[in-house]
Amino acid sequence: MPVEGHLPGFDGATGPEFDFEHDLGNVRQQVKDLGVDYLVAIDNDYAVWTAFSNHYWPALYFVDAQGQIRHHRFGEGDYGMSEMVLQQLLTDAGSGGTGQELTSVDARGVEAAADWDSLWSPENYLGYERTDNFVSPNGSVLNTSYAYAAPTRLGSNHWALAGDWMVMRQAIVLDQAEGRILYRFHARDRTWSWPRPRPAVPSGSGYTSTGSPRAPPTEATWMSRATAP
């Protein structure tokens, strides 16, 4: 289990969900970009995951000073309760100066919480292993470079490719410049994970690829032009 720093007292371990998350270079860059200044353990071999018989992403286990699990949370949400448990465990351990007020978080960009009232589009993935609603004519041609064409119209939550792409298990790779990804969604914004360098900002929809809204929530076609490496 590769660890950045020393293991005693580490703040958390992450079990990578996708192949690219096993790459420590990718993890280091994202930690830097997000301004994470605490120790992060990468559980590439799922040693911590297996020891806890865990089946959830994310899973939070709260351990007291005696090594006893005092609370757990499976899945997103319930952040206020998680913070109160941490405060109580710190108090029980004799830590002085632990406040009882909940932290006020001003999350922006990719860290902003979803606008649940306007979120009508589910999570989706590129790559054939877990994607839904791919509607380019003739479907996906797997693991082979193929010239895709965009349909004349996209239905709600449908997506398509245009240009020469290779559709792989957990990714899509552009083979020639000026490829396009089109996605019709209803949400305040839509966040994508890209390799570096990132494609250009989407055009024609009023949305950026990093989760910053530039228009009121609406159903829009997201389109990005990309440049082949």
MINUPA-67389 format. One record per atom (N, C-alpha, C, O, CB): residue in one letter; x, y, z. Coordinates in steps of 0.2 Angstrom, whole numbers, plus 5000, padded with zeros to 4 digits. Glycine has a CB too. Example, Ala and Ser with C-alpha at 12.3 -4.5 7.8 and 13.67 -1.06 7.14 Angstrom:
REM MINUPA-67389
A506649725039 A506249785039 A506649845039 A507149835042 A505749785045 S506449895035 S506849955036 S506450005039 S506750065040 S507049975029 
//
This chain:
REM MINUPA-67389
M500449945000 M500050005000 M500450065000 M500750085005 M499550005006 P500650094994 P501050154994 P500750214998 P500150224998 P501150184987 V501150245002 V500950295007 V501450365006 V502050355006 V500950275014 E501150415005 E501450485005 E501650505012 E501150535015 E501150535000 G502250495014 G502350515021 G502450455025 G502550395023 G501850565024 H502250455032 H502350405037 H501650385038 H501150425039 H502750425043 L501550315040 L500850285041 L500550305047 L499950325048 L500950215040 P500950305053 P500550325060 P500250395059 P500550445058 P501050325065 G499550395061 G499250455061 G498950475055 G498750535054 G499650505065 F498950435050 F498750455043 F498050475043 F497650445047 F498950405037 D497750515039 D497150545039 D496650505035 D496050515036 D497050615037 G496850465031 G496350425027 G496750385022 G497250395020 G495850475024 A496350325020 A496650285014 A496050285009 A495450285010 A496750215017 T496250285003 T495850284997 T495950224993 T496550204991 T495850344993 G495450184992 G495450124988 G495250144981 G494650164979 G494950074990 P495750154976 P495550174969 P495050134966 P495050074966 P496250174965 E494550174963 E494050144959 E494150124952 E493950074949 E493450184959 F494650174949 F494750164942 F495550154941 F495950164945 F494550224938 D495750124935 D496450114934 D496850174934 D497450164937 D496450084927 F496650234932 F497050284932 F497250314939 F497650354940 F496850344928 E496750294944 E496850314951 E497450274954 E497550294960 E496250314954 H497650224951 H498250184954 H498850224953 H499350204956 H498250114952 D498850264948 D499550304946 D499650354951 D499250404952 D499450334939 L500250344955 L500350394960 L500450464958 L500350514961 L500950374964 G500750474951 G500850534948 G500150574948 G500150634949 G501150524942 N499650534945 N499050564945 N498750594951 N498450644952 N498550524941 V498850544957 V498550564963 V498950624966 V498650674969 V498650504968 R499650624965 R499950684968 R499750754965 R499750804968 R500750674967 Q499650744958 Q499450804955 Q498750834957 Q498650894958 Q499450794947 Q498250784958 Q497650804960 Q497650834967 Q497250874969 Q497150744960 V498050794972 V498050824979 V498350894979 V498150934982 V498550774983 K498850904974 K499150974974 K498551024971 K498551074974 K499750974969 D498251004966 D497751054963 D497151064968 D496951124968 D497451014957 L496951024972 L496451034977 L496651064983 L496251074988 L496050964978 G497351074984 G497551104990 G497551054996 G497451085002 G497251164991 V497550994995 V497550945001 V498250945004 V498750935001 V497350874999 D498250965011 D498850975014 D498950915020 D499450925024 D498951045017 Y498550865020 Y498550815025 Y498850755022 Y498850745015 Y497950805029 L499050705026 L499350645023 L498750605020 L498250595022 L499650605029 V498950575014 V498450535010 V498850465009 V499350465006 V498250565003 A498450405010 A498750345009 A498350315003 A497750325003 A498650295015 I498650284999 I498350254993 I498350174994 I498850144994 I498750274986 D497750144994 D497650074996 D497650034989 D497050004988 D497050065000 N498150044985 N498150004979 N497949934979 N497649904974 N498750014975 D498249904984 D498149824985 D497449814989 D497349754990 D498749794988 Y497049864991 Y496449854995 Y496549815001 Y496149785004 Y495949814991 A497149835004 A497349805011 A496849825016 A496549795020 A498049815013 V496749895017 V496349925022 V495649905020 V495249885024 V496450005022 W495449915014 W494749895011 W494549825013 W494049815016 W494749905004 T495049775012 T494849705014 T494849695022 T494449655024 T495349665011 A495249735025 A495249725033 A494649745036 A494449715041 A495849765036 F494349795033 F493649815035 F493049785032 F492549805034 F493649895034 S493249735028 S492649705024 S492249755021 S491549755021 S492249655028 N492549805018 N492149865015 N491849855008 N492149815004 N492549925015 H491249875007 H490949875001 H490649934998 H490249944994 H490349825001 Y490949995001 Y490650064999 Y491150114997 Y491750104999 Y490250085005 W490950154992 W491250214990 W490850274991 W490350274988 W491550204983 P491050324995 P491550315001 P491250285007 P490650275007 P491750385002 A491750265011 A491550235018 A492050275023 A492650275022 A491750155018 L491750295028 L492050335033 L492050285040 L491450275042 L491750405035 Y492550275043 Y492650235049 Y492950285054 Y493550315053 Y493050175048 F492650295060 F492850345065 F493150305071 F492750265074 F492350385067 V493850305072 V494150265077 V494350305082 V494650365081 V494750235073 D494250285089 D494450325095 D495150315096 D495550275093 D494050315100 A495450345102 A496150345104 A496350275106 A496950265106 A496250395109 Q495850235108 Q495950165110 Q495950115104 Q496050055105 Q495450145115 G495850145098 G495750095092 G495150065091 G495050015087 G496350045092 Q494550085094 Q493950065093 Q493550105088 Q493550165088 Q493550055100 I493150065084 I492750095079 I492150125083 I491750085086 I492550055073 R492050185083 R491450215087 R490850235082 R490350255084 R491750275090 H491050245076 H490450265071 H490750255064 H491350245063 H490350345072 H490250245060 H490450235052 H489850275048 H489350285051 H490450165051 R490050285042 R489550315037 R489750295031 R490350295028 R489650395037 F489250265027 F489350235021 F488950275016 F488350285016 F489050155021 G489350295011 G489050345006 G489150415007 G489350435013 G488250325005 E488850455002 E488950525003 E488450555008 E487950525010 E488850564996 G488550615010 G488050655015 G488150645022 G488650615024 G487350625013 D487750675026 D487750675033 D488450695036 D488750675041 D487650595036 Y488650755033 Y489350785035 Y489350815041 Y489850815045 Y489550835029 G488750845043 G488750875050 G488750825055 G489150835060 G488050915051 M488450765055 M488550715060 M489250685060 M489550675066 M488050655058 S489550685054 S490250655054 S490750705058 S491150685062 S490450645047 E490650775057 E491050815060 E490950815068 E491350825072 E490850885058 M490250815070 M490150805077 M490450745080 M490750755086 M489350805078 V490450695077 V490750635080 V491550645080 V491850625086 V490650575075 L491850675075 L492550685076 L492650735082 L493150725086 L492850725070 Q492250785083 Q492350835088 Q492350795095 Q492750805100 Q491850885088 Q491850745096 Q491750715102 Q492350665103 Q492550655109 Q491150675102 L492650635098 L493150585099 L493750625101 L494150605105 L493350545092 L493850685098 L494450725100 L494350755107 L494850755111 L494450795095 T493750765109 T493650785116 T493850725121 T494150735126 T492950815117 D493550665119 D493650605123 D494350595124 D494650565129 D493250555120 A494750605119 A495450595119 A495950645122 A496550645123 A495750585112 G495550695125 G495950745129 G496250805125 G496650845127 G496450715133 S495950815119 S496250865114 S495950935117 S495250935117 S496050855107 G496350985118 G496051045120 G495851095114 G496151085109 G496551075125 G495451135116 G495251185111 G494851165105 G494851195100 G495851215108 T494551105106 T494051075100 T493451115101 T493051115106 T493951005101 G493251155095 G492651185095 G492051145094 G492151085092 G492651245090 Q491451165095 Q490851135095 Q490451155089 Q489851125087 Q490451135101 E490651215086 E490251235080 E490451195074 E491051185073 E490451315079 L489951185069 L490151155063 L490451205058 L490351265058 L489451125060 T490951175055 T491351215050 T490851235044 T490451205042 T491851175047 S490951305043 S490651325037 S491051325031 S491651345031 S490451405038 V490851285026 V491251275020 V490951315014 V490351315012 V491151195018 D491451345011 D491251385005 D491551344999 D492051364996 D491551455005 A491251294997 A491451254991 A491351284985 A490751304983 A491151174992 R491751284980 R491751314974 R492051264968 R492351214970 R492051384973 G491851274962 G492151234957 G491951164957 G491351144959 G492851244956 V492451124956 V492351044957 V492151024964 V491850974964 V492951014954 E492251064969 E492051044976 E491351064978 E491151044983 E492551074980 A491051104974 A490351124975 A489851064975 A489851024971 A490151184970 A489451064980 A488951014981 A488451024975 A488351074972 A488551014987 A488150964973 A487650964968 A487051004970 A486851014976 A487350894966 D486751044965 D486051074966 D485551024965 D485251014959 D486051134961 W485350994970 W484850934969 W484250954966 W483850914963 W484750904976 D483951014967 D483351034964 D483351034957 D482751034954 D483151104967 S483951044954 S483951054947 S484350994943 S484450994937 S484251114945 L484450944947 L484850884945 L484450834942 L484150794946 L485350864950 W484350824936 W483950774932 W484350724928 W484050684925 W483450814928 S485050734929 S485450694925 S485850644930 S486150674935 S485850734920 P485950584929 P486350544933 P487050544932 P487250574927 P486050474933 E487450514936 E488150504935 E488250454929 E487850414928 E488550474941 N488750474925 N488950424920 N489650424919 N490050464921 N488550454913 Y489850374915 Y490550354914 Y490750354906 Y490350324902 Y490750294917 L491350374904 L491550364898 L491950294898 L492250274903 L492050424895 G491950264892 G492250194892 G491650144892 G491150154895 G492750184898 Y491750084889 Y491150044888 Y490950004894 Y490449974894 Y491349994882 E491449994899 E491249954905 E490649974909 E490249934911 E491849954910 R490550044910 R490050064914 R489550124911 R489250154914 R490250094920 T489650134905 T489350194902 T488550174900 T488450124899 T489650224896 D488150234900 D487450224898 D487350274892 D487650324892 D487050234904 N486850254888 N486550304884 N486950334878 N486950394877 N486250364888 F487450294876 F487850314870 F487450304864 F487250244863 F488550274870 V487450354860 V486950354854 V487250374847 V486950384843 V486350394855 S487950374847 S488250384840 S488050324836 S487950264838 S489050384841 P487850344829 P487650284825 P488150224825 P488750234825 P487550314818 N487850164825 N488250104824 N488550084831 N488850034832 N488750104819 G488350124836 G488650114843 G489350114844 G489750144840 G488350044845 S489650084849 S490350084851 S490750024847 S490449974846 S490450074858 V491250044844 V491749994841 V492349994846 V492750034847 V492050014834 L492349934850 L492749934856 L493549914854 L493649874850 L492549874860 N493949954858 N494649944857 N494949954850 N495549934849 N494849884860 T494649994846 T494850004839 T494750074837 T494150104839 T494549954834 S495150114834 S495050174832 S494450174827 S494450134822 S495650204829 Y494050224827 Y493450224823 Y493150294822 Y493250334827 Y492850174826 A492950304816 A492650374814 A491950384816 A491550354813 A492750394807 Y491850414822 Y491150414825 Y490750484822 Y491150534820 Y491150424832 A490150474821 A489750534819 A489250554824 A488950504827 A489350514812 A489050614825 A488550634830 A487850624827 A487750634821 A488650704832 P487350604831 P486650594828 P486450664827 P486650714829 P486250564833 T485850674823 T485550734822 T485250764828 T485150824828 T485050724816 R485050724833 R484750754839 R484950714845 R484950644844 R484050764838 L485050744850 L485150704857 L484550704861 L484350754862 L485850734860 G484350644864 G483850644869 G484150664875 G484750664876 G483550574869 S483750674880 S483950694887 S484350634890 S484250574890 S483350694892 N484950654892 N485450614896 N485850564891 N486150514893 N485150574901 H485750584884 H486150544879 H486750574877 H486850644878 H485650534873 W487250544875 W487950574873 W488150534867 W487950484865 W488450564879 A488650574864 A488850544857 A489550574856 A489850614859 A488450564852 L489950534851 L490550564849 L490550584842 L490150554838 L491150504850 A491050624840 A491150644833 A491850644832 A492250674836 A490750704831 G492150614827 G492850614825 G493150544827 G492750494828 G493150664830 D493750544826 D494150474827 D494250464834 D494750494837 D494750474823 W493950414837 W494050394844 W494150324845 W493950284841 W493450424848 M494450304850 M494550234853 M494150224859 M494350254864 M495250204853 V493650184859 V493250174865 V493550114869 V493550054866 V492450164864 M493850124875 M494150074879 M493750054885 M493150084886 M494850094881 R493950014889 R493549984895 R493350044900 R492850054902 R493949934899 Q493850084902 Q493750144906 Q493950204904 Q494050254908 Q494150124913 A493950214897 A494150284895 A494050284887 A493850234884 A494950294895 I494050344884 I493950354877 I494550394875 I494750444879 I493350384875 V494950374870 V495550414868 V495450444861 V495250404856 V496150364868 L495550504860 L495550534853 L496150524849 L496750534852 L495450614854 D496050504843 D496550484839 D496750534834 D497350534832 D496450424835 Q496350584832 Q496450634828 Q496150704830 Q495650704834 Q496250624820 A496450754829 A496250824831 A495550834829 A495250814824 A496750874829 E495250884833 E494550904832 E494050854833 E493450854829 E494550934825 G494150814837 G493550764839 G493050804844 G493250854847 G493850704843 R492450774845 R491950814849 R491650764853 R491550704852 R491450854845 I491450784859 I491050744864 I490350784865 I490450844866 I491350734871 L489850754864 L489150794865 L488750754870 L488750694870 L488750804858 Y488450794874 Y488050764880 Y487450814882 Y487550874883 Y488550754886 R486850784881 R486350824883 R486050804890 R485950754892 R485750814878 F486050864895 F485950844902 F485550904905 F485450954901 F486650844905 H485250894910 H484850944914 H485250944921 H485150904925 H484150934914 A485551004922 A485951014929 A486151084929 A486251114924 A486450964930 R486351104935 R486751174935 R487351164932 R487551214928 R486851184943 D487751114932 D488351104929 D488551034928 D488150994931 D488951144932 R489051014924 R489250944924 R490050944924 R490350984921 R489050914917 T490250904929 T490950894930 T491250834926 T490950784927 T491150894937 W491850844923 W492150794919 W492850784922 W493150834925 W492150814912 S493150724921 S493850714923 S494150704916 S494050664912 S493850644927 W494750744916 W495050744910 W495850734911 W496050744917 W495050814906 P496250704906 P496950704907 P497150774905 P496850814903 P497250644903 R497850784907 R498150844904 R498450834897 R498750784896 R498650874909 P498450884893 P498050944894 P497350934893 P497150894889 P498350994889 R496950984896 R496250974895 R495951004889 R496251044886 R495851004901 P495450974886 P495151004880 P494851074881 P494851094887 P494550954878 A494651104876 A494451174877 A493751174880 A493451124881 A494351204870 V493651234883 V492951244886 V492451234882 V492451254876 V492951324889 P491851194884 P491351184880 P491051244876 P491051294879 P490751144883 S490751234871 S490451294867 S489751274866 S489451224866 S490751304860 G489351334866 G488651324864 G488151304870 G487551294868 G488551284859 S488351294876 S487951274881 S487851314887 S487451314891 S488151204883 G488351364888 G488351404894 G488651364900 G488551384906 G487651424896 Y489051314899 Y489351274905 Y490051264904 Y490251254898 Y488951204906 T490451264909 T491151244909 T491251174911 T490751144913 T491551294913 S491851144909 S491951074911 S492251064918 S492351014920 S492551054906 T492251124922 T492451114929 T491951124934 T492151134940 T493051164930 G491351134932 G490751134937 G490651204939 G490351214944 G490951094943 S490751254935 S490651324936 S490051354932 S490151354926 S491251374935 P489451364935 P488851384931 P488951454927 P489251494931 P488251374935 R488751454921 R488751524918 R488051534915 R487951584912 R489251524912 A487551494917 A486951514915 A486451474920 A486651434924 A486751484908 P485751494920 P485351464924 P485251394923 P485351374917 P484651494924 P485051344927 P484951274926 P484451264920 P483951294920 P484751244932 T484651224916 T484251214910 T484451144907 T485051114909 T484251264905 E484151124902 E484351064898 E484751094892 E484451134888 E483751014896 A485351064892 A485751094886 A486251044883 A486350994887 A486251154889 T486451054877 T486951004874 T487651034876 T487851084874 T486751004867 W487950994879 W488651004881 W489150984875 W489050924873 W488950974888 M489551024873 M489951004867 M490651034869 M490751084870 M489751034860 S491150984868 S491851004869 S492250984863 S492250924860 S492150974875 R492651024860 R493151004855 R493850984858 R494051014863 R493351064850 A494150934856 A494750904859 A495250904854 A495150894848 A494650844862 T495850904856 T496450904852 T496850834853 T497050824859 T496950964853 A497050804848 A497350734849 A498050754852 A498350804850 A497350694843 P498350704856 P499050714859 P499550704853 P500150704854 P499150654864 
//
